[in-house]
């Protein structure tokens, strides 16, 4: 019986973090859960392609933009289930068992992982706690928490929205009422928060979300986000 899960990772100059992300995924391979790794690249100029080749990943490329990259990766995959994961997110030990249990018990629902930053201190703990509260009570997990979803359910809601930013929010809204937390963690890079400052980054993220929900153009939001505003 073929392994049911395809992992799709969008990349753009991700050579620094990708090996550790892939290492954390190995338990899915050894347990027979994961059948393929899809790297959907947006024009990397570093060693991302070489690393993908060394990992035995299937390589897909096209214009940058996380929504479009995820969509191309999903289209190139074969699994009945998909794990959409950022290139700098490491899943905690035991994730594969948790994912398998979800796949067996909740085929009509998508799952998200609890967020934890790979940083110590009160600020990362508070920001992660806020993200997990938002995910659980508002039904808005972000992409850095990973998303485990069946192909059937993803197709039913129209696939991954082809947006350059906020595709994760758009997808979560499409999946409203069909999301549940998974009993494992997504350990995510804190680099942007550490660079911009925790409070400033949180305020900027909330502003981006508010502008998106009020109808702002995602392309413009992406430019502001990359500029740290």
Phi, psi and omega in degrees: 000127181298148175298135190278345191251131170250131177260127181242122181236119173279138183227152170204104184053056187254018187297331183292317187259342188299318181302317180291325176299315179294323179299319179293340180275351187301326182297334175292326179287312183293334179275353181085008181280316187263127181256340182199153174242124179251121173257115180253104190264150181248026177107039182299142177249006180253210185267018183303317182295318178297318179296318178300320178296317180295330179280350184076023182280155172276127186260129176233140179222157181179191181298151177290155183136114192299321180298312179295320179296316178298318180299317178294322178296317178298317181297331181273353186269166184238347186290153174285341176236152182231140171243111178268122191218139175285154186289345181248020180250126180254123177281144185285157177305138182094358182299323184295318178296318178297316180297317180298318179298319178297316182298325180284320188267335188226061183295341182260013180227153176261153182238147176233152181266149175295136181277137167216135179275148175276065180202153180254161177117172183290321184298308178298324179295319181290318180295318178296318178300318178297320179296320181289325175294315178302316183295316185285318189262335178255351180068036182232067171290143177268168183297333181285001174262000182073157176218122176257118187212142176286150178299322180299315180291319180298317177297322183296331180261009174095011179079188179283124179301135181277074181239145179285343178202152180071015175297330180291320178293317179299319180291319178299321179293324177293331181266013184309131181084355181233033179238144177213150179286149176255149184273061177199168186245149169255108181269110193250149178299139177256014189302314182294320179295318180292326179288315186270342188098135187298312182295316181297320181291320178298314180298318179296318179296318178296322178295319178298315179299314181298316180296321178297313182295336178271001173105013181292153179291124181300330179295318177293322177297323179296319179298316178296318181298315181293335177276357178081025183246000000 
